[in-house]
Amino acid sequence: MDTPPSTSRHWLDTPAHHRWLADEGLRLLDFAKASALAEGFGNLDARGQLPAGACAQTMNTARMTHSFALAHLQGLAGYAELVDHGVSALLGPLRDAESGGWFAAAEHRAGDTDKAAYLHAFVALAASSAVVALRPGAQGLLDEAIRIIEGHFWSEGEGAMRESFSRDWGVEEAYRGANSNMHATEAFLALADATQDHRWLDRALRIVERVIHAHAAANDYLVVEHFDRRWQPLKDYNHAHPADGFRPYGTTPGHGFEWARLLLHLEAARTQAGLPVPEWLLTDAQSLFANNSLHAWAVDGAPGLVYTLDWDHRPVVRQRLHWVHCEASAAASALFQRTGLASYQVWYQRLWTYNERYLIDRAHGSWHHELDEHNRPSARIWGGKPDLYHAWQAVLIPRLPLAPSMATALAQGVISRAM
């Protein structure tokens, strides 16, 4: 049986905890402002500075634009201009004006011009948030992002996203990825709210049915990340490069937590829209959280969640990445909100205690993005501190409903005021 936590009140019920989350969010936002470059947003180093030769990147520009739009929607001064800067960059130097779509970076080289579904999902997310924030140029960016997704990436026959193409869209990669489809699911939830088109919720459900309810469920609810174009698992993929930042070998527990949360958002969004809601969305979310926490937490003797596991549930890359802990705490808060079960509150408090002790950098700002197996700062996979998006959402999600999506919820004023 589930047992109540030892505290007399749940953290998620207390104004003091909500104030703590809000204050941490302001600290994160202030650190991230320094990432602005003429052509978008770049990657900050561990002390919050742009290194020499920093280049604007589409992933960071889209994530920053989305994040700053959420800040602006809360009424925080000084972020509207940063949203506009991101929209202009995504409409300008980061966009391929010749063939359509987006490059990975403004200073792209001839051999680095492929069009990736992962990046285009973030462009769509940024555009939808900027539209909700009523920023100039945002609607045009959203229209273009939707045109590219529907014209190239979305496969109606597969009910999922294709992975990547050459610059002119003539050559398609013979690969399907769970990661890009996960972020497409996130973007589709936001697109459904920004466009009032329920087709995006149907598309999100189809992705979840394939990646989670079919493949992950058959793999003990540990996410299968890599597939061929016929959706056959590639379980040896990147065995020689296990610490890849986007396509690591094995299964990635952080994605299990992220999917768990997205399933709950999808369940809530479809309920609000009056669409059919499969019961397995909740049970799959609970199984994802249970099995990924079981196999990834403190499995090598030290607290924290490891980056990857092999197919026998053994840790492969033992680094503790900040985004994994952000997604785990956000999933715990979402599951607690959805079920009221005290075990999720216990996990939520355990994860935030870990985050405060090991990941939050009070000396130099933001969070350490990576720790080694002894919880010491590391840079094997991710150097510096380029990512605002994960930690910023982690302090927002516990204060928001499961639906609508974050930008729309903030526009409606439903965030906890922490008073």
GIUR-V391161 format. One record per backbone hydrogen bond with DSSP energy under -1.0 kcal/mol. CO is the residue of the C=O (numbers start at 1). NH is the residue of the N-H. E is the energy in kcal/mol with one decimal. If there is no record, write none. Layout:
CO NH E
CO NH E
This chain:
10 13 -1.8
11 14 -1.8
14 18 -1.8
15 19 -2.5
16 20 -2.1
17 21 -2.5
18 22 -2.4
19 23 -2.8
20 24 -2.3
21 25 -2.2
22 26 -1.9
23 27 -1.9
24 28 -2.3
25 29 -2.6
26 30 -2.3
27 31 -1.7
28 32 -1.9
29 33 -1.1
32 35 -2.0
33 36 -1.4
35 42 -2.8
37 40 -1.3
40 37 -3.2
41 57 -2.1
44 385 -2.1
45 48 -2.0
49 45 -2.8
51 54 -1.7
56 106 -2.4
57 61 -2.6
58 62 -2.9
59 63 -2.5
60 64 -2.9
61 65 -2.3
62 66 -2.4
63 67 -2.6
64 68 -3.3
65 69 -1.9
66 70 -1.8
67 71 -1.7
68 72 -2.6
69 73 -2.3
71 76 -1.8
72 75 -1.9
79 83 -2.1
80 84 -2.5
81 85 -2.1
82 86 -2.0
83 87 -2.5
84 88 -2.5
85 89 -2.0
86 90 -2.4
87 91 -1.8
88 92 -1.0
89 94 -2.1
92 95 -1.4
94 103 -2.3
95 97 -1.1
96 100 -2.1
101 96 -2.9
104 58 -2.6
106 108 -1.1
109 112 -2.2
115 165 -2.0
116 120 -1.9
117 121 -2.3
118 122 -1.3
119 123 -2.0
120 124 -2.1
121 125 -2.1
122 126 -2.8
123 127 -2.7
124 128 -2.4
125 129 -2.1
126 130 -2.4
127 131 -2.3
128 132 -2.2
129 133 -1.8
130 135 -2.3
131 134 -1.7
135 138 -1.6
137 141 -1.8
138 142 -2.7
139 143 -2.8
140 144 -2.1
141 145 -2.5
142 146 -2.6
143 147 -2.2
144 148 -2.3
145 149 -2.4
146 150 -2.8
147 151 -2.1
148 152 -2.0
148 153 -1.0
149 154 -3.2
153 162 -3.0
155 159 -2.2
155 160 -1.3
160 155 -2.7
163 117 -3.2
164 173 -2.6
165 115 -2.8
166 169 -2.1
171 166 -2.1
173 175 -1.8
176 227 -2.1
177 181 -1.3
178 182 -2.1
179 183 -2.1
180 184 -1.7
181 185 -2.0
182 186 -1.9
183 187 -2.4
184 188 -3.0
185 189 -1.8
186 190 -1.5
187 191 -2.8
188 192 -2.3
189 193 -1.1
190 194 -2.6
191 195 -2.5
192 196 -1.1
197 200 -1.3
198 202 -1.6
199 203 -2.5
200 204 -2.2
201 205 -1.9
202 206 -1.9
203 207 -2.1
204 208 -2.3
205 209 -2.7
206 210 -1.8
207 211 -2.8
208 212 -1.9
208 213 -2.1
210 215 -2.0
211 216 -1.6
212 217 -2.4
214 218 -1.1
216 219 -1.5
216 221 -2.3
219 222 -1.6
225 178 -2.6
226 234 -2.7
227 176 -2.4
228 231 -2.1
232 228 -2.0
234 237 -1.5
236 239 -1.9
238 241 -1.3
241 244 -1.4
251 309 -2.3
252 255 -1.4
252 256 -1.2
253 257 -1.9
254 258 -2.0
255 259 -3.0
256 260 -1.9
257 261 -2.0
258 262 -2.2
259 263 -2.6
260 264 -1.3
261 265 -2.2
262 266 -2.7
263 267 -2.4
264 268 -2.4
265 269 -2.8
266 270 -2.6
267 271 -1.9
268 272 -2.5
269 273 -1.9
270 275 -2.7
271 274 -1.1
278 281 -1.3
279 283 -1.3
280 284 -3.0
281 285 -1.5
282 286 -2.3
283 287 -2.1
284 288 -2.6
285 289 -2.1
286 290 -2.5
287 291 -2.6
288 292 -2.0
289 293 -2.1
290 294 -1.9
291 295 -2.0
292 296 -1.6
293 297 -1.7
296 306 -1.7
298 301 -1.1
304 298 -3.1
308 316 -2.2
309 251 -2.4
310 313 -1.6
314 310 -2.9
317 307 -1.1
317 308 -1.6
320 371 -2.1
321 325 -1.3
322 326 -2.2
323 327 -2.5
324 328 -2.1
325 329 -2.2
326 330 -2.2
327 331 -2.4
328 332 -2.3
329 333 -2.1
330 334 -2.2
331 335 -2.7
332 336 -2.2
333 337 -2.5
334 338 -2.2
335 339 -2.6
336 340 -2.3
341 344 -1.2
342 346 -2.2
343 347 -2.0
344 348 -2.6
345 349 -2.5
346 350 -2.2
347 351 -2.7
348 352 -2.3
349 353 -2.0
350 354 -1.9
351 355 -2.8
352 356 -2.5
353 357 -2.0
354 358 -2.9
355 359 -1.1
355 360 -2.7
359 368 -3.4
361 365 -1.4
366 361 -2.2
369 322 -2.3
370 378 -2.2
371 320 -2.3
372 375 -2.1
376 372 -2.9
388 392 -2.6
389 393 -2.1
390 394 -1.8
391 395 -1.4
393 397 -3.0
396 399 -2.1
397 400 -1.6
399 416 -1.7
405 409 -2.8
406 410 -2.6
407 411 -2.3
408 412 -1.7
409 414 -2.0
410 413 -1.2
